[in-house]
Amino acid sequence: MKIDLTGKTAIVSGSTAGIGLAIAKGLANAGATVTVNGRTQARVDDAIATLKRELPDADVDGVAADLGTAEGCQALIKQKPDCDILINNVGIFGPKDFFEIPDEEWQQFFDVNVMSAVRLSRHYAQGMKERNWGRIQFLSSESALNIPSEMVHYGMTKSAVQSISRGLAKVLSGTNVTVNAVLPGPTKSEGVGRMITEAARKQGISEDEVGANFVRENRPTSIIQRLAEVDEVANLSVYLASPQASATTGAAMRVEGGIVDTMS
């Protein structure tokens, strides 16, 4: 199977590092014109430089905007009024005792993880519907199904975007616009990678061993028994963005290493 996205335009929110950057790279490598996004111009410039280094012929640009606000979403929309592929990847996470999470933090997680995707999808889906082609993805998580007790507020947002994904797919019924959720598990993203490197140094063991220990202790139902690489998540996203995935919509596509102990 050869995925060719030549002539397609893509926006990947929160794509200056980690899974988002890997998805941007995968889409660009398949021929799409890709817009990366981050909160600061410096981060956006660094991401573009990274992609250009690895893919010299890539057609990549960027928009600096804080998508956790309505104003930030509007700034992105103003600079990029249309796209064929929208990847709602931006998100925040962090463990915190349920009884210590204030209202403001619940609202922040909801604004960044959920409302950014709502605002962008509400705008870009209309153009996709008019052109009768498009791909929208919501980056959810296995935490949407296995709500983690150490970060209930994060799990809540990931359940929410999965629900929105399914509902929007129904709204676009009968069109050639597909909408899907992607559910990664523990993945060696930028932040996790730094923690793994530091833990390996302190413990005097390899990074692979640290990752495997983390999964064994925190996600014991994992079948792959290791952290996923960002490219492994990106590969699924690129496929779902392709013409070949035309009959896959309204789905929650898992790339979590088998953590969720169900076949459905």
C-alpha positions as CSV (number, residue, x, y, z in Angstrom):
1,M,0.0,0.0,0.0
2,K,1.4,3.4,-1.0
3,I,-0.2,6.3,0.8
4,D,-0.1,9.5,-1.4
5,L,-1.4,12.7,0.1
6,T,-0.1,14.9,-2.7
7,G,-2.4,18.0,-3.1
8,K,-3.9,17.6,0.4
9,T,-3.4,20.2,3.1
10,A,-3.2,19.2,6.8
11,I,-3.2,21.0,10.1
12,V,-1.8,19.2,13.2
13,S,-2.5,21.0,16.5
14,G,0.1,20.8,19.2
15,S,2.7,19.5,16.8
16,T,6.1,21.0,17.9
17,A,7.1,17.7,19.6
18,G,6.1,14.2,20.5
19,I,3.2,12.4,18.7
20,G,2.1,15.6,17.0
21,L,5.4,16.2,15.4
22,A,5.6,12.6,14.3
23,I,2.2,12.8,12.7
24,A,3.2,16.0,10.9
25,K,6.3,14.3,9.7
26,G,4.3,11.3,8.5
27,L,1.8,13.4,6.6
28,A,4.5,15.5,5.0
29,N,6.4,12.4,4.0
30,A,3.2,11.2,2.3
31,G,3.1,14.4,0.2
32,A,0.7,16.6,2.2
33,T,1.3,20.3,2.8
34,V,1.4,20.5,6.6
35,T,0.9,23.3,9.0
36,V,2.4,22.7,12.5
37,N,1.2,24.5,15.6
38,G,2.6,25.4,19.0
39,R,2.1,28.1,21.5
40,T,5.3,30.0,20.7
41,Q,7.0,31.1,17.5
42,A,10.3,29.7,18.7
43,R,8.8,26.2,19.1
44,V,7.1,26.4,15.8
45,D,10.3,27.5,14.0
46,D,12.2,24.6,15.7
47,A,9.6,22.1,14.6
48,I,9.7,23.4,11.0
49,A,13.5,23.2,11.0
50,T,13.4,19.6,12.3
51,L,11.0,18.5,9.6
52,K,13.0,20.3,6.9
53,R,16.2,18.6,8.1
54,E,14.6,15.2,7.9
55,L,12.5,15.8,4.8
56,P,14.2,18.5,2.7
57,D,11.4,18.5,0.1
58,A,8.6,18.8,2.6
59,D,6.0,21.5,2.2
60,V,5.7,22.7,5.8
61,D,4.7,25.9,7.5
62,G,3.5,26.8,11.0
63,V,1.2,29.0,13.1
64,A,2.0,30.0,16.6
65,A,-1.3,30.1,18.6
66,D,-2.5,29.0,22.1
67,L,-5.4,26.7,21.1
68,G,-6.5,26.5,24.7
69,T,-8.3,29.8,24.1
70,A,-11.0,30.8,21.6
71,E,-8.8,33.7,20.5
72,G,-6.0,31.3,19.7
73,C,-8.2,29.0,17.7
74,Q,-9.5,32.0,15.8
75,A,-5.9,33.1,15.1
76,L,-5.1,29.7,13.5
77,I,-8.4,29.8,11.5
78,K,-7.7,33.3,10.2
79,Q,-4.2,32.3,8.9
80,K,-5.4,28.9,7.6
81,P,-9.1,29.1,6.7
82,D,-9.3,25.7,5.1
83,C,-7.7,22.2,5.2
84,D,-8.3,18.7,4.0
85,I,-6.9,16.9,7.1
86,L,-7.3,18.1,10.7
87,I,-5.5,16.3,13.5
88,N,-6.7,17.5,16.9
89,N,-3.6,16.5,18.8
90,V,-3.0,19.4,21.3
91,G,-3.4,18.3,24.9
92,I,-2.1,18.6,28.4
93,F,-1.8,15.9,31.1
94,G,-0.3,15.5,34.5
95,P,-1.0,13.3,37.6
96,K,-2.8,15.0,40.5
97,D,-4.8,13.8,43.5
98,F,-8.5,14.1,42.7
99,F,-9.1,16.0,45.9
100,E,-6.4,18.5,45.1
101,I,-7.6,19.5,41.6
102,P,-9.2,23.0,41.7
103,D,-12.0,24.2,39.5
104,E,-9.5,26.2,37.4
105,E,-7.5,23.2,36.5
106,W,-10.6,21.2,35.5
107,Q,-11.5,24.1,33.2
108,Q,-8.0,24.4,31.8
109,F,-7.9,20.7,30.9
110,F,-11.3,21.0,29.3
111,D,-10.4,24.1,27.3
112,V,-7.1,22.7,26.0
113,N,-8.0,19.1,25.4
114,V,-11.6,19.4,24.4
115,M,-12.7,22.9,23.3
116,S,-9.7,23.3,21.0
117,A,-10.8,20.3,19.1
118,V,-14.5,21.4,19.1
119,R,-13.6,24.9,17.8
120,L,-11.3,23.7,15.1
121,S,-13.5,20.8,14.0
122,R,-16.6,23.0,13.9
123,H,-14.9,25.4,11.4
124,Y,-12.9,23.0,9.2
125,A,-15.6,20.3,8.9
126,Q,-17.9,22.7,7.1
127,G,-15.4,23.3,4.3
128,M,-14.7,19.6,4.1
129,K,-18.4,18.9,3.8
130,E,-18.7,21.5,1.0
131,R,-15.8,19.9,-0.9
132,N,-17.1,16.4,0.0
133,W,-13.7,15.2,1.2
134,G,-11.9,15.4,4.4
135,R,-10.3,13.7,7.4
136,I,-10.7,14.7,11.0
137,Q,-9.0,12.9,13.9
138,F,-9.2,13.4,17.6
139,L,-6.2,12.2,19.7
140,S,-7.9,10.4,22.6
141,S,-6.1,7.8,24.8
142,E,-6.5,4.5,26.4
143,S,-7.2,6.6,29.5
144,A,-10.5,7.4,27.9
145,L,-11.5,3.8,28.7
146,N,-9.3,3.1,31.6
147,I,-9.8,6.3,33.6
148,P,-6.5,6.7,35.6
149,S,-7.2,7.3,39.3
150,E,-4.1,9.6,39.4
151,M,-5.5,12.0,36.7
152,V,-9.2,11.7,36.5
153,H,-9.5,15.2,34.9
154,Y,-7.3,14.0,32.0
155,G,-9.2,10.8,31.5
156,M,-12.5,12.8,31.4
157,T,-11.2,14.9,28.6
158,K,-10.1,11.9,26.5
159,S,-13.5,10.3,27.0
160,A,-15.1,13.6,25.9
161,V,-13.2,13.9,22.6
162,Q,-13.9,10.2,21.8
163,S,-17.7,11.0,22.2
164,I,-17.4,14.1,20.0
165,S,-15.6,12.1,17.4
166,R,-18.3,9.6,17.1
167,G,-21.0,12.2,17.1
168,L,-19.4,14.4,14.4
169,A,-18.9,11.3,12.2
170,K,-22.7,10.9,12.4
171,V,-23.3,14.6,11.6
172,L,-21.2,14.1,8.5
173,S,-23.1,10.9,7.5
174,G,-23.2,10.3,3.7
175,T,-20.2,12.5,2.9
176,N,-16.6,11.6,2.0
177,V,-15.5,13.2,5.3
178,T,-14.4,10.7,7.9
179,V,-14.0,11.3,11.6
180,N,-12.1,9.0,13.9
181,A,-10.5,8.9,17.4
182,V,-7.0,7.6,17.9
183,L,-6.2,6.0,21.3
184,P,-2.5,5.8,22.1
185,G,-1.2,4.2,25.3
186,P,2.0,5.2,27.1
187,T,4.2,6.5,24.4
188,K,7.8,7.7,24.4
189,S,7.0,11.3,23.6
190,E,9.4,14.3,24.3
191,G,8.4,14.7,28.0
192,V,8.2,11.0,28.7
193,G,11.5,10.5,26.9
194,R,13.2,13.0,29.2
195,M,11.8,11.3,32.3
196,I,13.0,7.9,31.0
197,T,16.5,9.1,30.3
198,E,16.8,10.6,33.7
199,A,15.5,7.5,35.4
200,A,17.8,5.3,33.5
201,R,20.8,7.4,34.5
202,K,19.8,7.4,38.2
203,Q,19.1,3.6,38.2
204,G,22.0,2.6,36.1
205,I,19.9,0.6,33.7
206,S,18.9,1.0,30.0
207,E,16.1,3.3,28.9
208,D,14.3,0.2,27.4
209,E,14.3,-1.4,30.9
210,V,13.0,1.8,32.5
211,G,10.2,1.9,30.0
212,A,9.3,-1.8,30.4
213,N,9.3,-1.4,34.2
214,F,7.0,1.6,34.0
215,V,4.5,-0.3,31.8
216,R,4.7,-3.4,33.9
217,E,4.0,-1.4,37.1
218,N,1.4,1.1,35.7
219,R,-0.2,-0.7,32.7
220,P,0.2,-4.4,33.6
221,T,-2.4,-5.5,31.0
222,S,-0.2,-4.3,28.1
223,I,0.5,-6.9,25.6
224,I,3.5,-5.4,24.0
225,Q,5.0,-4.8,27.5
226,R,6.8,-1.6,26.5
227,L,6.3,2.0,25.6
228,A,5.2,2.8,22.1
229,E,7.3,4.9,19.8
230,V,5.7,8.2,18.5
231,D,6.1,6.9,14.9
232,E,4.0,3.8,15.7
233,V,1.1,6.1,16.7
234,A,1.8,8.4,13.7
235,N,1.6,5.5,11.3
236,L,-2.0,4.8,12.3
237,S,-2.9,8.5,12.0
238,V,-1.3,8.7,8.5
239,Y,-3.3,5.7,7.4
240,L,-6.6,7.2,8.7
241,A,-5.8,10.4,6.8
242,S,-5.4,8.5,3.5
243,P,-7.8,7.8,0.7
244,Q,-7.4,4.1,1.5
245,A,-9.2,4.6,4.9
246,S,-12.4,5.8,3.2
247,A,-14.7,3.2,5.0
248,T,-13.3,3.8,8.4
249,T,-15.3,6.5,10.3
250,G,-16.9,6.9,13.7
251,A,-14.3,4.5,15.0
252,A,-12.0,4.5,18.1
253,M,-8.8,3.2,16.7
254,R,-6.5,1.8,19.4
255,V,-2.8,1.9,19.2
256,E,-2.2,1.3,22.9
257,G,-0.4,-2.0,22.8
258,G,-3.3,-4.1,24.0
259,I,-3.7,-2.4,27.4
260,V,-7.5,-2.3,27.2
261,D,-8.6,-5.8,28.0
262,T,-11.4,-6.2,25.5
263,M,-11.7,-7.3,21.9
264,S,-14.1,-4.6,20.9
